[in-house]
Amino acid sequence: MAEAAPDILATKAGQPWLRMLALAILAGVFIAFGSVISLVAQSGMDDIGAVQLMAGAAFSVGLMLVMIVGAELFTGNTLMMLPVVTGELGAGRMITAWAVVWTGNLIGSVATALLFQAAGGLSEGVADAAVALAGSKLDKTALETFCSGILANVLVCLAVWMAMAAKSIVAKLLVIVGPVMIFVAAGLEHSVANMSILPLGWLADPMATPDLAGGLANLLFSTLGNIAGGASLGLAIAYGHDKLGRSGDDAKA
């Protein structure tokens, strides 16, 4: 996988922008589905530890959908730092791809949150879980959010990396569950998940004024942390397997 990843990631970054945006919107929808089922799993439950594990396992469905369908998820695409370092992808193309995918993820996430609220999904225990979860994220400091974002995306990118290496759909599904369950159960900050969790929390409590400034700060620092975590993981794995000492045409030879 360390040998193949730079080519795979560079190819992803080279897609036409509109196609990339469409796949990014889908990924936002899929991760929002994970947020929704995670909130459903938490509703009306008191045993925090067991509930968090169950919510994490439920949330993993979102990443399963992303990986099997082949959608574009910003947090997974932070691994694109690897082909930049090996010379197979330009830094400008990577940054633009990140911006397109991040924007698409946001559109899909918010749209799904709005549709779920319009469908009557935010009722009783689900609404309480949404308000509590969104509040816990907004209560973190910038440093806490950044560090939490690093840890979250190390785990998410481990799931992505292993899913890329898996040879069957069943194997892909199995390797995704563990890392995603850890990051959700530990309450870590995943920027794309937060794109749906925060709106769901605000929509669940229409009498309260949404903390938009806090939400933007959360997305900023979780995004920066996610970039640091995902990029560092990809580079560390490649370095450990001695795959960083190649560039450009030599890498493709």
C-alpha positions in Angstrom: 0.0 0.0 0.0 2.9 2.4 0.7 4.1 1.7 -2.8 0.7 2.2 -4.5 -0.7 5.1 -2.4 1.0 8.0 -4.0 -0.3 7.1 -7.5 -3.8 6.4 -6.2 -3.9 9.7 -4.3 -2.4 11.7 -7.2 -5.1 10.3 -9.5 -7.8 11.3 -7.1 -6.5 14.9 -7.0 -6.4 15.0 -10.8 -10.1 14.5 -11.3 -12.1 17.3 -13.1 -13.3 19.8 -10.5 -17.1 19.4 -11.0 -16.8 15.6 -10.7 -14.7 16.0 -7.6 -17.3 18.4 -6.1 -20.2 16.0 -6.8 -18.3 13.1 -5.1 -17.5 15.4 -2.2 -21.1 16.4 -1.7 -22.0 12.7 -1.6 -19.3 12.1 1.0 -20.7 14.9 3.1 -24.1 13.2 2.9 -22.7 9.8 3.8 -20.8 11.1 6.8 -23.9 13.0 7.9 -25.8 9.7 7.7 -23.1 8.4 10.1 -23.8 11.3 12.4 -27.5 10.7 12.3 -27.3 7.0 13.2 -24.7 7.8 15.9 -27.2 10.2 17.5 -30.0 7.6 17.3 -27.7 5.1 19.0 -27.1 7.5 21.9 -30.7 8.6 22.4 -32.3 7.7 25.7 -29.2 5.9 26.9 -27.3 6.5 30.2 -24.3 4.1 30.2 -21.8 6.6 28.7 -19.0 4.1 28.0 -21.0 1.4 26.3 -23.2 4.0 24.5 -20.1 5.8 23.1 -18.7 2.5 21.7 -22.1 1.7 20.2 -22.3 5.2 18.7 -18.8 4.8 17.2 -19.6 1.5 15.6 -22.8 3.1 14.2 -21.0 6.1 12.9 -18.5 3.9 11.0 -21.3 3.2 8.4 -20.7 6.7 7.1 -17.0 6.0 6.2 -18.0 2.6 4.8 -20.3 4.3 2.4 -17.6 6.8 1.4 -15.0 4.0 0.7 -17.3 1.6 -1.1 -18.9 4.2 -3.3 -15.7 6.0 -3.9 -16.7 9.5 -2.7 -14.3 12.3 -1.9 -13.8 12.9 1.8 -11.6 15.8 2.9 -10.1 14.1 5.9 -9.0 11.1 3.9 -7.6 13.3 1.2 -5.2 14.9 3.7 -3.1 11.8 2.7 -2.5 13.6 -0.6 0.5 15.2 1.1 2.3 11.9 0.3 2.3 12.3 -3.5 3.3 15.9 -3.1 6.4 14.8 -1.1 7.2 12.1 -3.6 6.8 14.5 -6.5 3.7 13.0 -8.2 1.4 15.8 -7.3 1.8 19.6 -7.2 1.1 21.4 -4.0 -1.2 23.9 -5.7 -3.3 21.1 -7.1 -3.5 19.4 -3.7 -4.6 22.6 -1.9 -7.2 23.3 -4.6 -8.5 19.8 -4.4 -8.7 20.1 -0.6 -10.7 23.3 -0.9 -13.1 21.8 -3.4 -13.7 18.6 -1.4 -14.0 20.5 1.9 -16.7 22.8 0.4 -18.5 19.8 -1.1 -18.4 17.9 2.2 -19.9 21.0 3.9 -22.7 21.3 1.3 -23.7 17.6 1.6 -23.5 17.7 5.4 -25.6 20.7 6.0 -28.2 19.6 3.4 -28.6 16.2 5.1 -28.9 17.9 8.5 -31.7 20.1 7.2 -33.5 17.2 5.5 -33.3 15.1 8.6 -34.8 18.0 10.7 -37.5 18.5 8.0 -38.3 14.8 8.1 -39.0 15.0 11.8 -35.9 13.0 12.9 -34.9 15.5 15.6 -37.4 14.5 18.2 -37.1 13.5 21.9 -34.0 11.6 22.7 -32.3 12.2 19.3 -32.7 15.9 19.8 -31.2 15.8 23.3 -28.3 13.8 22.1 -27.7 16.2 19.2 -27.7 19.3 21.5 -25.4 17.6 24.1 -22.9 16.5 21.4 -22.8 19.8 19.6 -22.3 21.6 22.9 -19.5 19.4 24.0 -17.6 20.2 20.8 -18.1 24.0 21.1 -16.9 23.9 24.8 -13.4 22.9 23.7 -10.6 25.4 23.4 -8.8 26.0 20.1 -5.8 24.0 21.3 -8.0 21.1 22.5 -9.9 21.1 19.2 -6.6 21.1 17.2 -5.0 18.3 19.1 -8.2 16.3 19.1 -8.4 16.8 15.3 -4.9 15.4 14.9 -5.8 12.2 16.8 -9.2 11.9 15.0 -7.7 11.9 11.6 -4.8 9.6 12.4 -7.6 7.1 13.2 -9.7 8.0 10.2 -6.8 7.8 7.8 -5.7 4.5 9.3 -9.2 3.2 8.4 -8.9 4.7 4.9 -5.4 3.3 4.4 -6.4 -0.2 5.5 -9.6 0.0 3.4 -7.5 0.9 0.3 -5.3 -2.1 1.0 -8.2 -4.5 1.6 -8.9 -7.0 -1.3 -12.7 -7.4 -0.8 -15.7 -5.4 0.2 -16.2 -7.4 3.4 -12.6 -6.8 4.4 -12.9 -3.1 3.7 -16.0 -2.9 5.9 -14.3 -4.8 8.8 -11.1 -2.7 8.9 -13.1 0.6 9.0 -15.0 -0.2 12.2 -12.3 -0.2 14.8 -10.5 3.1 14.1 -13.7 5.0 13.6 -15.2 3.5 16.8 -12.2 4.7 18.7 -12.4 8.3 17.5 -16.1 8.6 18.1 -16.1 7.0 21.5 -13.2 9.2 22.6 -15.0 12.3 21.5 -12.3 13.4 19.0 -12.8 16.2 16.4 -13.5 15.2 12.8 -14.1 18.3 10.7 -16.5 16.7 8.3 -18.5 14.9 11.0 -18.8 18.3 12.8 -20.2 19.8 9.6 -23.4 17.8 10.3 -23.2 17.4 14.1 -23.1 21.1 14.8 -26.1 22.0 12.5 -28.0 19.1 13.9 -27.4 20.4 17.4 -28.6 23.8 16.5 -31.6 22.6 14.6 -32.6 20.4 17.6 -32.8 23.5 19.9 -34.6 26.1 17.8 -35.1 28.4 20.8 -31.4 28.8 21.3 -29.2 31.2 19.2 -26.7 29.1 17.1 -23.1 29.9 18.0 -21.9 30.4 14.5 -18.6 32.0 15.5 -17.9 29.0 17.8 -18.9 26.6 15.0 -16.6 28.3 12.5 -13.7 28.2 15.0 -14.4 24.5 15.6 -14.3 23.8 11.9 -11.1 25.8 11.5 -9.1 24.2 14.2 -10.4 20.7 13.6 -9.6 21.1 9.9 -6.0 22.2 10.7 -5.7 19.3 13.2 -7.1 16.8 10.7 -4.5 18.0 8.1 -1.7 17.6 10.5 -2.8 14.2 11.6 -3.6 12.7 8.2 -0.6 14.1 6.5 1.7 13.0 9.3 0.3 9.5 9.3 0.7 9.0 5.5 4.3 10.3 5.5 5.3 8.2 8.6 4.0 5.0 7.0 5.7 5.7 3.7 8.9 6.7 5.4 8.8 3.5 7.5 8.4 1.4 4.4 11.2 3.4 2.6 9.0 4.9 0.0 9.8 8.6 0.3 13.1 8.5 -1.5 11.5 8.7 -5.0 10.3 11.5 -7.1 8.6 12.3 -10.4 9.5 10.0 -13.2 11.7 7.8 -11.0 8.7 7.0 -8.8 6.6 5.9 -11.9 9.4 3.9 -13.5 
